[in-house]
Each structure stands twice: as structure tokens, then as C-alpha cells.
Amino acid sequence: MPAYLPPPAAHGRTLVVGAGKGAAAMAKVVEDRWPGEIAGLVVTRYGHGADCSRIEVVEAAHPVPDEAGRRAAGRMMDMVRGLTENDLVLCLISGGGSALLALPSEGITLQQKQALNKALLKCGATISEINCVRKHLSAIKGGRLALACAPARVVTLLISDVPGDDPGIIASGPTLPDPTTCDEALAILYKYDLEVAPEVRRHLKSGAGETPKSANPAFARNTHHIIATARHALEAAAETARAAGITPYILSDGIEGEARDIGLMHAALAKQVALRGQPFKPPCVLISGGETTVTVRGRGRGGRNAEFLLSLATALDGHPGIHAIACDTDGIDGSEDNAGAVYQPDSMQRAAALGLRPRAMLENNDGYGFFDALGDLVVSGPTRTNVNDFRAILIL
């Protein structure tokens, strides 16, 4: 991060704002490296804070927003209003910022946004679709924070948690212009047949939730930099594998789709490598990232990484010489207390000895329960960063 820090404002104030699972850790770097006066406010998930003295850190709920996030977002907007063209706003954005900056548009309540957020998370919508809807129901996302900062210059530093690393999608782009429309947000609601409050539908149909576009002069002096991505994590893992004498193959840093379907695909590839030596020769490790989704139909516990790994486990069914790990790089898989889990060739045998029914547990979305019973959860605690999912399949 230090290489991306801009020089302080020569004749004005410098304010730091931001949101996301990595926002507090980013703010701490700014405090430690900044040569002059600085103040500000960042919002992060509960348990993801940092010891900052000049930049206030507020913790709020994720993935479903709460009142703490709403109050913090309102204070942030008040803080940046009235700045001059001599002032600088340094905005620190990482994944999770959408839920943490919960400031509903006029006429929309926090409770309505909470209900819609839960529905979007359960229906299997992609992060791009979820954030498109969020932008058009927000008073701060989709570039509106930048409008409030104008005419001050805004420099945004981003840690990407979205496939493709589109800066306008990360945390719903509070300081970036938004090319999407209210009609697109409505289409997403129709696509997933979501029940929403009448006020939400009226707001979108009226066009009142339209976001500022790139031609708006408020964006003219602003810049942004993506400082960390899933690709960086996968390349670091690949280097670690090489050091251990294992050949790595990075499949993709942008895999999307249903977690259980992606698990089946990875299992088929791993078996082809193990049995046929195609398309890669073992020993090797298959590494991938991105953001899968889970359409919740059961009542079990488990995030998308546990779901992926349980699907992989049922497909591999104890195939010898194949090991796997799947974790969220922020240290929290969905809303549970684990980052993910590990799979071993004997996992299904141990599960049978415990009387577990892996296929039934997969149908119940209970990946957490399966790997918890085996003692194979990965519990790291918050990492205070977020470059999305990480998966590695070791084939010996």
C-alpha cells in the first residue's frame, strides 16, 4: 500500500474515509506512513478493526447491514461535505464495503434493505448483480460519496474481491461512476423472482435511484488504484508450491457459478490428472480463485467454500492421493466463524465412521457441519484483507 499513497494536500485538509473488511488495516498503514495532519473515518466488519489513533474505526455488520453501518455511513457523508478544491480525500475500499456502508436512499428503510440483502444472498445472484441493485437503493454507493466530496480531489485505493477486478463493483463503487441503470437493477429482481417492498420497486421504476455517470464533472480530478487482487494471492501460492517441489497450475482468478457445480468441475479435473496425467502431470497443485455463489435451499450451516469442498468430496469419494483446501481470504466463510475447510483422501471414510451422510448434508447446505464433525475446519480468524476465495487441490 505505501507505494500508492498520494502526497498530502499542499494547501488544504486530508481526510481518510473507507469501508470494507480490510479498511481498518489499510487505515493503520496510512497513519503509520502519513507525513502530515490527517483525520477520518472507516467502517469495517465486527472483529476486523485495527489500533488507529487519528482515523476513527467503526465496526458494523456483514453481510447483512445493521444500524451501526447506517450511522457510520451518514457520518461519513456529513464529514466530506463542504470540502474545497484544495482538499484531498483518501478513500480506502475493500470487499464487504457494500454491506458496511448501509445508507438507504430517501424513502427506503434500513429494514427493507436488510430484507432485500438477505434475499439476494440466498437466491444465488452474482456479486455484480447484488451490487448493481445495492447501488440504486443507496445514498452513498455508486459514486455518490464522490459527489459529496466534490470539489475536493478523491484518490481511491482498492483491494479487489470481485472476479474481473472492476473497480466500480468493489464495495459497490462509492467513489466511482456507475454505468449500470435502474432498469438493470429491476431486471435482476425479476430474474430471481424476488419479493421486495413496494417502495423499493417504485424507487427503481421512477428512476429516482439513478447513479452518476462518468461524464459528471465531480469525477474529473479523481483517480483510483487497485493495489491487491486474487491474482496476487494465487501467484504467491504458486511460488510456495514451487519452493516445495510441486508444480502449480493457476486455473483462473475469476471463477463464478454455483459452489457445488464448481466443486464437481474441479473434482472431474483432479481425477483426470490423477488417472490420465491430463492435462497436467502429477505431482501438481491446481489453484483457483474467484467468487462462487450458493442458492440456499436447506437449513444447514456453511459458506460457499465449505459447500464447494463438500461437493468436491462427494465427487472424489476418497480417491487416493488428492487433497484440497478451500477458504475465503478474509478469514470468514460467509457468516460462519471459519475461513473454510480441508479435504483428505480419508475424509469420506472418517465421515462414514461417524454416521455422516455427505450427500444429504450437501443438499441441506451443511458443509460447515460436515467438516466440523471431522475436525477439518480452517479457523484463522479475521485476516483484515479480502481478495475473495482461494482453492488449492494437491494431486500426488
C-alpha positions, 0 to 999 in steps of 0.5 A: 500500500505505501507505494500508492499513497498520494502526497498530502494536500499542499494547501488544504485538509486530508481526510481518510474515509473507507469501508470494507473488511480490510479498511481498518488495516489499510487505515493503520498503514496510512497513519503509520506512513502519513507525513502530515495532519490527517483525520477520518473515518472507516467502517469495517466488519465486527472483529476486523478493526485495527489500533488507529489513533487519528482515523476513527474505526467503526465496526458494523455488520456483514453481510447483512447491514445493521444500524451501526453501518447506517450511522457510520455511513451518514457520518461519513457523508456529513464529514466530506461535505463542504470540502474545497478544491484544495482538499484531498480525500483518501478513500480506502475500499475493500470487499464487504464495503457494500454491506458496511456502508448501509445508507438507504436512499430517501424513502427506503428503510434500513429494514427493507434493505436488510430484507432485500440483502438477505434475499439476494444472498440466498437466491444465488445472484452474482456479486455484480448483480447484488451490487448493481441493485445495492447501488440504486437503493443507496445514498452513498454507493455508486459514486455518490460519496464522490459527489459529496466530496466534490470539489475536493480531489478523491484518490481511491485505493482498492483491494479487489474481491470481485472476479474481473477486478472492476473497480466500480463493483468493489464495495459497490463503487462509492467513489466511482461512476456507475454505468449500470441503470435502474432498469438493470437493477429491476431486471435482476429482481425479476430474474430471481423472482424476488419479493421486495417492498413496494417502495423499493420497486417504485424507487427503481421504476421512477428512476429516482435511484439513478447513479452518476455517470462518468461524464459528471464533472465531480469525477474529473480530478479523481483517480483510483488504484487497485493495489491487491487482487486474487491474482496476487494471492494465487501467484504467491501460492504458486511460488510456495508450491514451487519452493516445495517441489510441486508444480502449480497450475493457476486455473483462473482468478475469476471463477463464478457459478454455483459452489457445488457445480464448481466443486464437481468441475474441479473434482472431474479435473483432479481425477483426470490428472490423477488417472490420465496425467491430463492435462497436467502431470502429477505431482501438481497443485491446481489453484483457483480463485474467484467468487462462487455463489450458493442458492440456499435451499436447506437449513444447514450451516456453511459458506460457499467454500465449505459447500464447494469442498463438500461437493468436491468430496462427494465427487472424489469419494476418497480417491487416493492421493488428492487433497484440497483446501478451500477458504475465503481470504478474509478469514470468514466463510460467509457468516460462519466463524471459519475461513473454510475447510480441508479435504483428505483422501480419508475424509469420506471414510472418517465421515462414514465412521461417524454416521455422516451422510455427505450427500444429504448434508450437501443438499441441506447446505451443511458443509460447515457441519460436515467438516466440523464433525471431522475436525477439518475446519480452517479457523484463522480468524479475521485476516483484515484483507479480502481478495475473495476465495482461494482453492488449492487441490494437491494431486500426488 
